Amino acid sequence: MGSDSSLFSVETTAAAVQEHDELTATSFPSSSCSPPPPQQRWSHLKTLRTAMIVFPLFFIANFSYNVSLAHTSVTSNTIISTTSSLWTFLFSTCRGLEAFAWTKMGGLLLSMGGTVLVGVADRSEGGDDTLGGDVICLFAAVMYGVYTTALRVLVPDDSSVSFQLLFGYIGLLCLLLLLPPTLLLLATHTFPSIFDGMTVSVLGFIVLNGLADNVLSDYLWARSIVLTSPTVATVGLSLTIPLAFFSDAAMGKLRGGWEEIVGALAVAAGFGLVSWKEKGQVEQQDDQEEGRKALGGLREWERGINEEEEEEEEEEEIKVGL
């Protein structure tokens, strides 16, 4: 008798465990709990196509800015160039990459005001201050906003693309498409020879500047655009002002007045304000995404329960019919 009751209890426990496993498998499918598949890396062809779109924007922005340096004063160039962060914010907002927030706009204006204050305080003029040069500089600021926004749209995440390969293709396109017309202009003496006064030391500094100021900085900036947002990355470029200020102070070469101090602090505060607001928006988006996933899992669980109840009702109807 005791053995029969023990056998009955074992069978009952086994049936209960099997029923629980079936309920769990029905209510929470394994596909909903499995992690998302890793994103595939871009092929060379897709990377080249993206480079072909980014390349003209990249070249026009840099070329127009360098041209404006010869036709505007340092002060005008500094002030007008600061509007690139504002253009980037407007383009990103219109494209839906960022949400408009007055806090972020206040940080932008604070950073721009600090840059303008430093530029006005620096009276060492260079170049001819002309209306045409100011227009070219403004055009360069707009193109920097277009380039930054386009890069964020074309490269939505950092894990799927190799930025080394992307900028390698951009450099290759610049070489293949721009070297022939440059050589033609030099051969026809349209521009003065770029090799006048060229020495080994000058060539070395040019190569070093190209690697550090162009290659490395553009690569890091492009990655920061994707990892943060176009606005945060663009405003972050203004941090060169407080960094240069503290660098001069550390080396004992600080000669600025209160304008430089207030301007450097305003730039740093503006960047902090924009970054803080961006972080809050990202955390809010993550919470909403987790809420949507949890709601989807709950609905899936309820669907499984309903399906199981329907199956039990069908089985009862079959038994009654028999």
Secondary structure as GFF3:
##gff-version 3
##sequence-region A 1 322
A	DSSP	alpha_helix	2	27	.	.	.	ID=ss1
A	DSSP	alpha_helix	30	33	.	.	.	ID=ss2
A	DSSP	alpha_helix	44	69	.	.	.	ID=ss3
A	DSSP	alpha_helix	74	81	.	.	.	ID=ss4
A	DSSP	alpha_helix	83	95	.	.	.	ID=ss5
A	DSSP	alpha_helix	102	121	.	.	.	ID=ss6
A	DSSP	alpha_helix	131	154	.	.	.	ID=ss7
A	DSSP	alpha_helix	163	187	.	.	.	ID=ss8
A	DSSP	alpha_helix	200	209	.	.	.	ID=ss9
A	DSSP	pi_helix	210	216	.	.	.	ID=ss10
A	DSSP	alpha_helix	217	227	.	.	.	ID=ss11
A	DSSP	alpha_helix	230	236	.	.	.	ID=ss12
A	DSSP	three_ten_helix	237	239	.	.	.	ID=ss13
A	DSSP	alpha_helix	240	250	.	.	.	ID=ss14
A	DSSP	alpha_helix	258	321	.	.	.	ID=ss15
###
